[in-house]
Structures are given as structure tokens and as C-alpha cells.
């Protein structure tokens, strides 16, 4: 067993106290515990004080993990946070993480719905001979870009039809997010509500859970286009299309309720193009006609 484990446990507790989210605390704690319980408890490491741990130890530990690249990256982030904290409060003399090789992972290429299939989907949405529930489901994914967790839990109450514009809203406790809807989706909602004699405001729009919702979207897409598209594919396509129209990241983030960082992952701009845009911004900033 690691001889300094009791002291290290207290240091880990102190570090976790600097992290506000309980879920994140658990994420770091389990991985840090493994480092000290497994790697530092080896016979040749057990007597070493924690301030003798170096980048070679951390590289060795991560490399020997029998996990995927993404999970190794999780360990890297956990160790990075802890040892940066130790360095900042002067419990170790050097920033050991500077020599640690960050695990790389091969990111899956994002999949988008091709234009010809979008046309087929739109034709399906316009076909009143098809079930309105199926058309509304696909329409929500195509025209909002929302992830399945929002659509799966959507209730009649969240659909606002009496304001300046047709919208759906989500209450997050600290405030509501109102999302305006495209006219084609408004028409689908009107047809959907017209099919009810009495509307129960707290009834879910779709009666199935997130997992089956994904299956349903994939199956319907296959029927319509011959290709299986997932809710994520629909969201990717919405974001890419919105970006192609020159919309800013914050506007798209508000519509899709995704973070700006998530939206940025769909921006395909090479470094030179980015530098050019940054220079243009600086050149135009605080011109006389911008100042009132």
C-alpha cells in the first residue's frame, strides 16, 4: 500500500472541494484513487513522497491502462487537475503535467443528412396521408436541431401557441428558454393538436423514451430516404445549415440549446482564414461610424 495514502486522500478531498459539481467530483475522485491505490502502491513506488511524483510516473500509469483512448484522456484530465492544484498551492515544486503526453483519440467524422435526402424528408413532412405523430417527430428533429433528451420529454404544455410567435419552451429552474419555430413545424403542430378533442397539457407529445425515440427516428429515416439517420445526424445537419447561412455561434447555441463549444466543432475554417477574419475585425473595430 502507498505509505502516504492517508495524507494524499486528504489532499484529494481538499482539491475536490474546489470543484462545484458533485458529478465532476466523482469523475476525478475515482481516477485519482486508482492512480494512488494501484500505481503508487507498487513496491518500488510505495515509499516515495507525493512530491517526488514526476511526469514519467504519470505517462507510465496512463500508457499501462487497458482502456480506450477516450478513457485514458479522462484519466489525463483528472490527474492534470489534481497536480496543477498541488503546484498552485506549493505542495510540489514543479508542474509535472508539462511533461505528460496528452492521450489522443480519433474523433468520429460527423455525419450529415445529404441534400437529396433532406428534400425527401420534407416531402414526407408535407404528406398528410402519413401519421401526424411520425411527421411531427421527424419535423422536430429537422427544424429545431434539438437533441433527443429535449424532444423525448416534450409535453403539450411546453408548446406555446398564443404569443407573438409559435414556440416551445423549457424551464431549467433558474429561467426559461423559449425557442421560436419554423413555419413548416408550426403547421405540423397545428395539425397535431387539431387531432385531439381535448388537450391534456401535461401529456407528453411522444409516448416513448429516449432510446426508442432514436430507434423510431432511424427507422422512419430509412423508410423515407433508404438511409438510417440518428437524432444526432439531424442535429448536426441543422447546425451546419445554420452556420452556412452566416449565423453567429451564440444564436445557434440558443436555438439548439447546445454549448457554443459544441457548435464550434462544426466550423470548418483553416487557420489562415481565421487569421484573415481576425485582422478584418481588428481593422473595423472602434471606427468613428461605430461609436455613438
C-alpha positions as CSV (number, residue, x, y, z in Angstrom):
1,X,0.0,0.0,0.0
2,X,1.1,3.6,-0.7
3,X,2.7,4.9,2.5
4,X,1.4,8.4,2.1
5,X,-2.2,7.3,1.2
6,X,-3.8,8.9,4.2
7,X,-2.2,12.3,3.5
8,X,-3.0,12.1,-0.2
9,X,-6.6,11.2,0.5
10,X,-7.0,14.5,2.4
11,X,-5.3,16.4,-0.4
12,X,-7.7,14.9,-2.9
13,X,-10.7,15.8,-0.6
14,X,-9.3,19.4,-0.5
15,X,-9.0,19.5,-4.2
16,X,-12.5,18.1,-4.8
17,X,-13.8,20.9,-2.6
18,X,-12.7,23.4,-5.3
19,X,-15.0,21.7,-7.9
20,X,-18.6,22.8,-7.7
21,X,-20.4,19.9,-9.5
22,X,-20.8,16.7,-7.5
23,X,-20.8,14.7,-10.7
24,X,-17.4,16.1,-11.7
25,X,-16.1,15.4,-8.2
26,X,-16.9,11.7,-8.6
27,X,-15.3,11.8,-12.1
28,X,-12.0,13.0,-10.6
29,X,-12.1,11.1,-7.4
30,X,-12.4,7.6,-8.8
31,X,-9.5,8.1,-11.3
32,X,-7.2,9.8,-8.8
33,X,-7.8,7.0,-6.3
34,X,-6.8,4.4,-8.9
35,X,-3.5,6.2,-9.5
36,X,-2.5,6.2,-5.9
37,X,-4.1,2.8,-4.9
38,X,-2.7,1.0,-8.0
39,X,0.4,2.7,-9.4
40,X,1.8,4.4,-6.3
41,X,1.1,1.3,-4.2
42,X,3.6,-0.8,-6.2
43,X,6.6,-1.9,-4.2
44,X,9.1,0.5,-5.8
45,X,6.7,3.5,-5.5
46,X,5.2,2.9,-2.1
47,X,7.8,4.7,0.0
48,X,8.0,7.7,-2.3
49,X,6.6,11.0,-1.0
50,X,3.9,12.5,-3.3
51,X,6.2,15.5,-4.1
52,X,8.6,13.1,-5.9
53,X,6.0,12.0,-8.4
54,X,7.1,13.1,-11.9
55,X,5.8,13.2,-15.5
56,X,7.4,9.8,-16.2
57,X,5.2,8.2,-13.5
58,X,2.0,9.7,-14.9
59,X,2.9,8.8,-18.5
60,X,3.7,5.3,-17.4
61,X,0.4,5.0,-15.5
62,X,-1.7,6.3,-18.3
63,X,0.1,4.2,-21.0
64,X,-0.4,1.0,-19.0
65,X,-4.1,1.5,-18.6
66,X,-6.1,-1.2,-20.5
67,X,-8.7,1.3,-21.6
68,X,-9.7,3.1,-24.8
69,X,-8.1,6.4,-25.8
70,X,-11.1,8.4,-24.6
71,X,-10.9,6.8,-21.1
72,X,-7.2,7.4,-20.9
73,X,-7.9,11.0,-21.7
74,X,-10.3,11.1,-18.8
75,X,-7.5,10.0,-16.5
76,X,-5.3,12.6,-18.0
77,X,-7.8,15.3,-17.2
78,X,-8.3,14.0,-13.6
79,X,-4.5,13.9,-12.9
80,X,-3.9,17.2,-14.7
81,X,-6.5,19.0,-12.5
82,X,-5.1,17.5,-9.3
83,X,-1.4,18.1,-9.9
84,X,-2.0,21.6,-11.2
85,X,-3.8,22.3,-8.0
86,X,-0.9,20.8,-6.0
87,X,1.5,23.0,-7.9
88,X,-0.6,26.2,-7.4
89,X,-0.6,25.7,-3.6
90,X,3.1,24.9,-3.5
91,X,2.9,21.3,-2.4
92,X,5.0,20.2,-5.3
93,X,7.9,22.2,-6.8
94,X,7.4,21.6,-10.5
95,X,4.4,21.5,-12.8
96,X,4.8,17.7,-13.6
97,X,2.0,17.8,-16.1
98,X,4.1,19.8,-18.5
99,X,5.9,16.6,-19.5
100,X,2.9,14.4,-19.7
101,X,1.8,13.3,-23.1
102,X,-1.9,14.0,-23.6
103,X,-3.6,10.9,-25.0
104,X,-5.0,11.4,-28.5
105,X,-8.3,9.9,-29.7
106,X,-9.6,9.5,-33.2
107,X,-12.7,11.6,-33.5
108,X,-15.5,10.1,-35.5
109,X,-16.3,12.1,-38.6
110,X,-19.6,13.9,-38.1
111,X,-22.4,12.6,-40.3
112,X,-24.8,15.0,-42.0
113,X,-28.0,14.3,-44.0
114,X,-27.3,14.8,-47.7
115,X,-29.4,17.4,-49.6
116,X,-31.3,15.0,-51.7
117,X,-32.4,13.2,-48.6
118,X,-33.5,16.5,-47.0
119,X,-35.8,17.0,-49.9
120,X,-37.3,13.5,-49.4
121,X,-37.8,14.2,-45.7
122,X,-39.5,17.5,-46.5
123,X,-41.8,15.7,-48.9
124,X,-42.6,13.2,-46.2
125,X,-43.5,16.0,-43.8
126,X,-45.9,17.5,-46.3
127,X,-47.7,14.2,-46.9
128,X,-51.0,14.4,-45.0
129,X,-51.6,10.7,-45.7
130,X,-48.7,9.9,-43.3
131,X,-49.3,9.7,-39.5
132,X,-49.1,13.1,-38.0
133,X,-47.1,11.8,-35.0
134,X,-44.4,10.4,-37.3
135,X,-44.3,13.6,-39.3
136,X,-44.1,15.8,-36.2
137,X,-41.3,13.7,-34.7
138,X,-39.1,14.0,-37.8
139,X,-40.1,17.6,-38.2
140,X,-39.0,18.5,-34.7
141,X,-35.5,17.0,-35.4
142,X,-35.1,18.5,-38.8
143,X,-36.4,22.0,-38.0
144,X,-35.0,22.5,-34.4
145,X,-31.7,20.7,-34.2
146,X,-32.6,19.8,-30.6
147,X,-31.1,16.7,-29.0
148,X,-33.4,13.7,-28.2
149,X,-33.4,14.4,-24.5
150,X,-35.4,17.5,-25.0
151,X,-37.8,16.1,-27.6
152,X,-38.4,12.9,-25.7
153,X,-39.6,14.8,-22.6
154,X,-41.6,17.5,-24.5
155,X,-45.2,18.0,-23.2
156,X,-48.2,19.8,-24.7
157,X,-47.8,22.4,-22.0
158,X,-44.4,23.4,-23.4
159,X,-45.8,24.3,-26.8
160,X,-46.8,28.0,-26.8
161,X,-49.3,28.9,-29.4
162,X,-50.7,32.2,-28.1
163,X,-47.8,34.7,-28.2
164,X,-46.2,36.8,-31.0
165,X,-44.7,33.6,-32.4
166,X,-45.2,29.9,-32.1
167,X,-42.5,28.4,-29.8
168,X,-41.6,25.7,-27.4
169,X,-40.1,26.4,-24.0
170,X,-38.0,24.7,-21.4
171,X,-37.9,25.5,-17.7
172,X,-34.5,25.0,-16.2
173,X,-35.4,26.2,-12.7
174,X,-33.3,29.4,-13.0
175,X,-35.2,30.6,-16.1
176,X,-37.0,29.5,-19.2
177,X,-35.6,29.1,-22.7
178,X,-38.1,29.9,-25.5
179,X,-37.3,28.6,-28.9
180,X,-39.2,30.0,-31.9
181,X,-40.4,27.5,-34.5
182,X,-40.1,27.4,-38.3
183,X,-43.5,27.9,-40.1
184,X,-43.4,24.3,-41.5
185,X,-43.1,23.0,-38.0
186,X,-45.9,25.3,-36.8
187,X,-48.2,23.8,-39.4
188,X,-47.3,20.3,-38.2
189,X,-48.1,21.2,-34.6
190,X,-51.4,22.8,-35.6
191,X,-52.4,19.6,-37.4
192,X,-51.3,17.5,-34.4
193,X,-53.3,19.5,-31.9
194,X,-56.3,19.5,-34.3
195,X,-56.4,15.7,-33.9
196,X,-57.3,16.0,-30.2
197,X,-60.8,16.6,-28.9
198,X,-59.4,17.6,-25.5
199,X,-55.8,18.5,-24.9
200,X,-54.1,17.3,-21.7
201,X,-51.4,20.0,-21.1
202,X,-49.2,17.6,-19.2
203,X,-49.3,14.7,-21.7
204,X,-46.1,14.0,-23.5
205,X,-46.1,14.7,-27.2
206,X,-44.4,11.3,-27.7
207,X,-45.1,8.3,-25.5
208,X,-41.8,6.5,-25.8
209,X,-38.4,7.0,-24.0
210,X,-35.2,8.4,-25.5
211,X,-33.8,5.1,-26.6
212,X,-36.9,4.0,-28.6
213,X,-37.2,7.6,-29.9
214,X,-33.8,7.1,-31.5
215,X,-34.8,3.8,-33.0
216,X,-38.0,5.3,-34.3
217,X,-36.2,8.2,-36.0
218,X,-33.7,5.8,-37.6
219,X,-36.4,3.5,-38.8
220,X,-38.5,6.4,-40.3
221,X,-35.5,7.9,-41.9
222,X,-34.7,4.5,-43.5
223,X,-38.2,4.3,-44.9
224,X,-38.1,7.8,-46.3
225,X,-34.6,8.0,-47.7
226,X,-33.2,4.5,-47.7
227,X,-30.6,5.6,-45.1
228,X,-30.8,5.4,-41.3
229,X,-30.3,8.8,-39.8
230,X,-30.0,9.3,-36.0
231,X,-31.2,12.3,-33.9
232,X,-27.5,13.4,-33.8
233,X,-27.3,13.4,-37.6
234,X,-30.3,15.7,-37.7
235,X,-28.8,18.0,-35.1
236,X,-25.5,18.1,-37.0
237,X,-27.3,18.9,-40.2
238,X,-29.3,21.7,-38.6
239,X,-26.2,23.3,-37.1
240,X,-24.2,23.0,-40.3
241,X,-27.0,24.5,-42.3
242,X,-27.4,27.4,-39.8
243,X,-23.7,28.1,-39.9
244,X,-23.7,28.1,-43.7
245,X,-26.2,31.0,-43.7
246,X,-23.7,33.1,-41.7
247,X,-25.3,32.9,-38.3
248,X,-23.3,33.5,-35.2
249,X,-22.5,30.8,-32.8
250,X,-24.4,32.3,-29.9
251,X,-27.7,32.5,-31.9
252,X,-27.4,28.8,-33.0
253,X,-26.5,27.8,-29.4
254,X,-29.6,29.4,-28.2
255,X,-31.8,27.7,-30.8
256,X,-30.4,24.2,-30.2
257,X,-29.6,24.6,-26.5
258,X,-26.1,23.3,-27.2
259,X,-23.0,24.9,-25.9
260,X,-21.0,27.3,-28.1
261,X,-18.1,24.8,-27.9
262,X,-20.4,22.1,-29.4
263,X,-21.4,24.5,-32.2
264,X,-17.8,25.4,-32.9
265,X,-17.0,21.8,-33.7
266,X,-19.0,22.1,-36.9
267,X,-17.0,25.2,-38.0
268,X,-14.6,24.1,-40.8
269,X,-12.2,27.1,-41.0
270,X,-8.5,26.7,-41.7
271,X,-6.0,28.8,-39.7
272,X,-5.3,31.3,-42.5
273,X,-9.0,32.0,-43.0
274,X,-9.4,32.6,-39.2
275,X,-6.4,35.0,-39.1
276,X,-7.8,36.9,-42.1
277,X,-11.2,37.3,-40.3
278,X,-9.5,38.4,-37.1
279,X,-7.5,41.0,-38.9
280,X,-10.6,42.3,-40.6
281,X,-12.3,42.5,-37.2
282,X,-9.5,44.4,-35.7
283,X,-9.3,46.8,-38.6
284,X,-13.0,47.7,-38.3
285,X,-13.1,47.8,-34.5
286,X,-13.9,51.3,-33.0
287,X,-14.2,53.1,-36.3
288,X,-15.8,56.5,-36.0
289,X,-19.1,55.3,-37.5
290,X,-19.3,52.5,-34.9
291,X,-19.1,54.9,-32.0
292,X,-22.3,56.7,-30.9
